[in-house]
Amino acid sequence: MDGGQDGERLAASLGRSLARLTFADLTTDAVTARIIDAVVAWGHEQGWRVYRRAPSVLPLPPPLSDRRSVLDVGCARADGPPVVIEVDHTDRRRTWDKLAAEAGAGRIAIWVRWGPGRFGAPPPPIHLVTCQVDRRPGPAGAGRLHHRAPGGHRPPPPHSAAPAGGAALPLPLPTADAETP
């Protein structure tokens, strides 16, 4: 299996795993941490060695260019190249650059994006996994709170069905001269 097909397969597997994730009333940082925990658990389920804050091949920008950037999760596996995963709720160019550098070094790069939607596709060979999360205003000074319910977004329930034959049903409406009890 080539790296592209392997990356697509792994991204789909991670996406299925994250689809089971639920939480309520978490801050932005707490959601990112919860998703990273789920990614780490997924890596362990695959039988891989999993590292949080794994060193990246990409150096930090100046004046810290003598140091390396870090990845949210790195996975070492015996049956293929390493898998690196970044988790973000924003569309950061630095993340694209970091994952592109990792892919260029032979790793499978996966970007987990979470939020209310409208996820832009990263350039190949970065594989995108999305995690739909709803948000609402939190208490004053607390920022937004995020939640993810089982089953994801469900459509509103249907309205009552029209009566058979399409006949209008009379509704009992009070009249002005009707007595009120």
N, C-alpha and C positions, 0 to 999 in steps of 0.2 A: 504494500500500500504506500503510495507516495505521500509526502508531507502535507499536501493540500487536502487529499482525501482523509488522511488521518486527523488533520486539524478539524475538518468539517464533522467527522464522526465524534471527536472529543468535545467539540463545542455543542453538538446536539445532545450528547450525554450529560454535560454540565447543565444545559438548559432544562432538561427533564428533571434533574435533581433540584435545581433552583425553583422549578414550578411548584414544588411542594412546600416551599418556605412561606410561613405566615408570621405576622407580628402586628402589633398595634401601638400607636402613640409613641414612636421612637423618634429621637432627634436625628438629624442628618448623619452625624458621626456614628451614632448607635446603629443606624441602618447599614452603613458601610461596614462596620465591625461585624454585624450579624451575617451579612452576605459573605464576608471573608471567612468567618467561621464555617459557613455552609460549604464554601469552596474547599477549605482545608478538609472537612469531613468527606467530601466527594473524592478528593485525592487519596485519602486513606482507604476509602471503599474500593479504589482501583488497585490497592496493594502497593502504592508508591511511597517513596520517602517524600515528605512534604515539609517545606520550609516557609515560614512567614518572614517577610522582609528580606527576601533573598537578594543577594547582590546582582546588579544589572551589569551588562557590558558597557552601558552608556555612562560616561562621566557626568558629574554635576556641572552646571554652568559656572563660569567664573564668578566670583573668585575662588570657588571650591572645586575647580576642575581637577585637583589632585585626588579627589574622592569619587567613589562610584555612587550612582543612583541606586535605589532599591525597588524591588517589585513587591507587590502585595503578597503573592504566593508563587513559589517555584516548586516544581515536582520533578524528581528524578525517577526515571522508570527504566527497567531492564530491557524492555521490548521496543524501545524507540527513543527518539531524541527527547530532551527535557521539555516540559510544558511550563510556560510562564503565564501568569494571570494578573491582570490589573483590574481593580474594581473602582468605578467612578460614577458620580451622579452628574458630572459636567462633561463637556466636550473639550478636553484639554489637548492642545497641540503637543505638549510635552509627552503626554501619554502615547500619542501616535508615534512620535519620534523614538521613544523608549522601546515600544513593542516592535517597531520596524527594525531597530538595531538588534533586538533579540532574535527576530526571524532571520535577519541577515547572518546571524551567528549560528543558525541551524536549529534554533528552538521553535517549538510550536507556540505561537503568540495568540492568547485569547484575551479579549477585552470584554468585561462584564459591565454593561451600562445599566443603571437603574434610575427610575424616575417615572413621571406621569406619561411619558411617551415622546414621540418625534425624535427618534434616535437616528442620527446620521451614520451612514455606513463608513467604516474606516477603509483605508486603502488595502488591497491585498498585499501581503499574505496574512494580515491580521484578521482573526475570526471574531465575529461579534456575537455575544450572548446578551439578550435583553431581559430585564427583570422589571415588569410593570409594577409601580408603586404609587399609591394615591397619597395625597397630602392635604393638609388643612392648616389654618392658622392655629398656633399654639397659644398658651396664655401670654399675656403681655410680657415682653422681654425674653420670651423663650424661643422665638423663631417658629418655624414650621414643625409640625409633627406628621409623621409618615405611618402608613399602615398598608398591609397587604393581607387580604382575606382569602380563605380557601376558595378555589374555583375562579379566582381572578375577577375580571369585570363581567358582570352578568347583565343582560338586557333587562329593561323594566318589564314587569309582568304584563301580559296582554290585557286589554280591556275586555269587558263582558262581550260575549259573542252576540251578534245580531240575532233576533228571533227568527225562527224558521219561516221561510216564505217572505221575509223582508217586511212583514207588517209592523207598523208602529204600535208600541204598547202605550195605552193611556196611563198617565201618571196622575195620581190623586193630588190635585193642587187645591189648597184652600181658596175659597172665594171671599170677597170683601163682606158679603152678607152672611157667611157661615158663622155659626156660633162657635166660640172657643170654649172648651171645657175649663 
